[in-house]
Amino acid sequence: QVQLVESGGGLVQPGGSLRLSCTASGSIFTIYGVGWYRQAPGKQRELVAGLTSGGTPNYADSVKGRFTISRDNAKNTVYLQMSSLKPEDTAVYYCGAGVYWGKGTLVTVSS
């Protein structure tokens, strides 16, 4: 059974940066591709950034130019570098690949 574990969330001030990590227990990111999703209270889960199995990134309009998704195949880890964070980025961030999901990591952007 593949497991995905997110880390790196926390409290950050507006304008700050965080880097999230998602580590898989197997080499699945080059097979399925991977996405970072987020869910804010009272809202639906939305795709923030994705990376195809071939390494092509895509981003939601709301985060373009601020977030960067990347992958380290040797470590079975995908990163989400988040910069210029806004209060509206506050959410639980999840990593998903194929049918596999992590449990999420909370990002709170507040002064």
Backbone as CSV, one residue per row, in Angstrom:
resi,resn,N_x,N_y,N_z,CA_x,CA_y,CA_z,C_x,C_y,C_z
1,GLN,0.839,-1.184,0.000,0.000,0.000,0.000,0.885,1.249,0.000
2,VAL,0.658,2.105,-0.970,1.444,3.333,-1.064,0.943,4.345,-0.038
3,GLN,1.871,5.005,0.603,1.517,6.068,1.543,2.151,7.377,1.094
4,LEU,1.392,8.452,1.258,1.889,9.794,0.990,1.874,10.572,2.297
5,VAL,2.972,11.236,2.595,3.067,11.987,3.839,3.494,13.409,3.517
6,GLU,2.609,14.364,3.892,2.924,15.773,3.688,3.582,16.347,4.942
7,SER,4.387,17.364,4.738,4.995,18.083,5.859,5.326,19.493,5.402
8,GLY,5.638,20.347,6.384,6.096,21.692,6.060,5.083,22.792,6.301
9,GLY,3.875,22.422,6.678,2.880,23.447,6.958,3.186,24.203,8.238
10,GLY,2.437,25.272,8.448,2.633,26.057,9.657,1.992,27.417,9.534
11,LEU,2.338,28.265,10.482,1.832,29.636,10.521,2.868,30.566,9.904
12,VAL,2.427,31.392,8.979,3.332,32.328,8.327,2.610,33.654,8.127
13,GLN,3.351,34.729,8.157,2.768,36.051,7.957,2.499,36.305,6.472
14,PRO,1.542,37.157,6.173,1.320,37.524,4.761,2.607,38.026,4.129
15,GLY,2.838,37.580,2.895,4.059,37.916,2.202,5.192,36.936,2.429
16,GLY,5.000,36.023,3.362,6.042,35.057,3.679,6.055,33.864,2.754
17,SER,6.934,32.920,3.080,7.123,31.732,2.246,7.102,30.469,3.091
18,LEU,6.718,29.386,2.453,6.779,28.054,3.045,7.091,27.062,1.943
19,ARG,7.726,25.954,2.320,7.909,24.869,1.369,7.269,23.606,1.931
20,LEU,6.331,23.085,1.199,5.682,21.833,1.573,6.381,20.671,0.883
21,SER,6.395,19.543,1.565,6.968,18.319,1.005,5.932,17.209,1.043
22,CYS,5.983,16.354,0.056,5.138,15.168,0.008,6.035,13.997,-0.360
23,THR,6.183,13.070,0.565,7.058,11.922,0.346,6.225,10.657,0.214
24,ALA,6.513,9.912,-0.845,5.796,8.668,-1.098,6.623,7.469,-0.652
25,SER,5.918,6.403,-0.305,6.611,5.189,0.142,7.099,4.363,-1.042
26,GLY,6.762,4.790,-2.259,7.235,4.109,-3.448,7.397,5.093,-4.587
27,SER,7.926,4.622,-5.685,8.197,5.507,-6.834,6.956,5.649,-7.703
28,ILE,6.018,6.447,-7.247,4.758,6.562,-7.981,4.617,7.853,-8.757
29,PHE,5.416,8.868,-8.413,5.221,10.176,-9.040,5.585,10.178,-10.517
30,THR,6.474,9.289,-10.918,6.835,9.205,-12.331,5.867,8.303,-13.092
31,ILE,4.964,7.679,-12.375,3.948,6.824,-13.003,2.631,7.571,-13.140
32,TYR,2.175,8.165,-12.031,0.853,8.778,-11.999,0.854,10.277,-12.207
33,GLY,1.985,10.915,-11.981,1.907,12.355,-11.846,1.405,12.658,-10.443
34,VAL,1.372,13.912,-10.078,1.043,14.285,-8.703,0.425,15.668,-8.682
35,GLY,-0.415,15.894,-7.691,-1.006,17.210,-7.533,-0.983,17.664,-6.089
36,TRP,-0.837,18.955,-5.907,-1.062,19.579,-4.612,-2.445,20.212,-4.652
37,TYR,-3.253,19.881,-3.658,-4.605,20.383,-3.554,-4.729,21.104,-2.215
38,ARG,-5.744,21.933,-2.112,-5.999,22.569,-0.823,-7.502,22.661,-0.581
39,GLN,-7.824,22.662,0.689,-9.222,22.801,1.083,-9.311,23.755,2.257
40,ALA,-9.974,24.870,2.016,-10.204,25.853,3.062,-11.525,25.532,3.755
41,PRO,-11.704,26.000,4.986,-12.958,25.730,5.713,-14.172,26.176,4.907
42,GLY,-15.133,25.276,4.763,-16.354,25.595,4.060,-16.253,25.618,2.554
43,LYS,-15.098,25.231,2.029,-14.910,25.258,0.577,-14.551,23.871,0.063
44,GLN,-14.691,23.698,-1.249,-14.332,22.436,-1.861,-12.821,22.345,-2.047
45,ARG,-12.356,21.119,-2.122,-10.943,20.908,-2.395,-10.656,21.354,-3.823
46,GLU,-9.535,22.052,-4.003,-9.177,22.543,-5.315,-7.730,22.197,-5.642
47,LEU,-7.476,22.009,-6.932,-6.121,21.743,-7.385,-5.341,23.043,-7.399
48,VAL,-4.199,23.049,-6.753,-3.334,24.220,-6.693,-2.223,24.112,-7.735
49,ALA,-1.584,22.978,-7.790,-0.484,22.770,-8.728,-0.369,21.289,-9.035
50,GLY,-0.014,20.974,-10.266,0.152,19.589,-10.661,1.431,19.395,-11.438
51,LEU,1.893,18.167,-11.447,3.103,17.809,-12.188,2.823,16.484,-12.864
52,THR,2.879,16.477,-14.205,2.610,15.232,-14.915,3.736,14.240,-14.665
53,SER,3.504,12.993,-15.030,4.542,11.988,-14.847,5.802,12.348,-15.627
54,GLY,5.626,13.095,-16.718,6.773,13.515,-17.515,7.444,14.773,-17.015
55,GLY,6.848,15.395,-15.973,7.489,16.546,-15.359,6.956,17.899,-15.796
56,THR,5.823,17.940,-16.479,5.246,19.221,-16.907,4.363,19.790,-15.800
57,PRO,4.655,21.005,-15.352,3.856,21.596,-14.286,2.632,22.351,-14.811
58,ASN,1.655,22.488,-13.951,0.518,23.364,-14.229,0.030,23.942,-12.913
59,TYR,-0.558,25.125,-12.987,-0.917,25.863,-11.782,-2.306,26.464,-11.902
60,ALA,-2.968,26.583,-10.770,-4.198,27.342,-10.710,-3.855,28.812,-10.921
61,ASP,-4.776,29.541,-11.533,-4.515,30.958,-11.798,-4.209,31.730,-10.523
62,SER,-4.821,31.321,-9.436,-4.674,32.048,-8.179,-3.270,31.964,-7.592
63,VAL,-2.471,31.014,-8.055,-1.132,30.845,-7.466,-0.019,30.998,-8.492
64,LYS,-0.368,31.218,-9.745,0.661,31.359,-10.775,1.607,32.494,-10.431
65,GLY,2.889,32.231,-10.573,3.898,33.231,-10.256,4.288,33.269,-8.793
66,ARG,3.540,32.581,-7.940,3.844,32.568,-6.509,4.238,31.182,-6.013
67,PHE,3.676,30.148,-6.592,3.943,28.779,-6.166,4.725,28.048,-7.248
68,THR,5.585,27.137,-6.805,6.357,26.307,-7.727,6.330,24.864,-7.256
69,ILE,5.953,23.971,-8.159,5.951,22.546,-7.842,7.187,21.912,-8.460
70,SER,7.810,21.006,-7.714,9.003,20.337,-8.220,9.062,18.926,-7.652
71,ARG,9.965,18.141,-8.201,10.014,16.722,-7.820,11.463,16.271,-7.699
72,ASP,11.736,15.456,-6.698,13.039,14.810,-6.534,12.790,13.310,-6.628
73,ASN,13.066,12.744,-7.789,12.759,11.325,-8.007,13.549,10.408,-7.073
74,ALA,14.778,10.790,-6.791,15.621,9.949,-5.934,15.063,9.836,-4.513
75,LYS,14.351,10.877,-4.098,13.790,10.899,-2.745,12.295,10.583,-2.736
76,ASN,11.718,10.298,-3.902,10.263,10.063,-3.995,9.487,11.192,-3.325
77,THR,9.932,12.404,-3.559,9.363,13.567,-2.880,8.998,14.648,-3.881
78,VAL,7.852,15.240,-3.640,7.399,16.385,-4.416,7.294,17.577,-3.482
79,TYR,7.682,18.738,-3.978,7.687,19.954,-3.169,6.707,20.968,-3.737
80,LEU,6.229,21.818,-2.850,5.468,22.981,-3.269,6.084,24.185,-2.567
81,GLN,6.821,24.962,-3.321,7.406,26.189,-2.793,6.367,27.291,-2.932
82,MET,6.007,27.880,-1.820,4.972,28.913,-1.800,5.581,30.233,-1.342
83,SER,5.396,31.259,-2.140,5.930,32.570,-1.811,4.823,33.610,-1.905
84,SER,5.101,34.786,-1.370,4.118,35.884,-1.386,2.756,35.393,-0.898
85,LEU,2.780,34.688,0.202,1.550,34.076,0.699,0.537,35.115,1.140
86,LYS,-0.727,34.775,0.927,-1.845,35.658,1.250,-2.757,34.949,2.256
87,PRO,-3.535,35.694,3.001,-4.471,35.053,3.935,-5.399,34.062,3.240
88,GLU,-5.742,34.326,2.006,-6.642,33.420,1.282,-5.965,32.117,0.874
89,ASP,-4.671,31.995,1.093,-3.987,30.728,0.856,-4.133,29.780,2.054
90,THR,-4.713,30.269,3.117,-4.919,29.438,4.302,-5.816,28.255,3.981
91,ALA,-5.323,27.060,4.274,-6.062,25.844,3.954,-5.267,24.643,4.431
92,VAL,-5.906,23.488,4.383,-5.176,22.232,4.529,-4.727,21.834,3.128
93,TYR,-3.450,21.563,3.001,-2.860,21.211,1.702,-2.636,19.706,1.659
94,TYR,-3.103,19.111,0.570,-3.011,17.668,0.384,-2.197,17.352,-0.867
95,CYS,-1.543,16.223,-0.797,-0.827,15.686,-1.941,-1.622,14.482,-2.449
96,GLY,-1.803,14.401,-3.774,-2.543,13.287,-4.350,-1.853,12.770,-5.596
97,ALA,-1.795,11.454,-5.730,-1.191,10.825,-6.900,-1.950,9.544,-7.186
98,GLY,-2.531,9.451,-8.385,-3.348,8.286,-8.701,-4.532,8.225,-7.753
99,VAL,-4.671,7.114,-7.059,-5.762,6.954,-6.087,-5.285,7.200,-4.668
100,TYR,-4.066,7.660,-4.523,-3.448,7.810,-3.212,-3.471,9.260,-2.752
101,TRP,-3.761,9.423,-1.456,-3.814,10.743,-0.853,-3.079,10.746,0.473
102,GLY,-2.476,11.909,0.754,-1.931,12.095,2.089,-3.010,12.621,3.015
103,LYS,-2.635,12.825,4.268,-3.595,13.297,5.268,-3.635,14.812,5.367
104,GLY,-2.710,15.473,4.716,-2.740,16.922,4.662,-1.846,17.597,5.681
105,THR,-1.523,18.844,5.381,-0.755,19.681,6.298,-1.377,21.074,6.269
106,LEU,-1.534,21.658,7.450,-2.240,22.930,7.568,-1.302,24.098,7.327
107,VAL,-1.739,25.000,6.466,-1.033,26.253,6.223,-1.947,27.394,6.662
108,THR,-1.436,28.216,7.556,-2.193,29.369,8.034,-1.401,30.631,7.738
109,VAL,-2.008,31.532,6.992,-1.360,32.793,6.652,-2.087,33.905,7.404
110,SER,-1.419,34.440,8.383,-2.053,35.428,9.240,-1.004,36.275,9.933
111,SER,-1.369,37.534,10.192,-0.472,38.401,10.940,-0.814,38.340,12.430
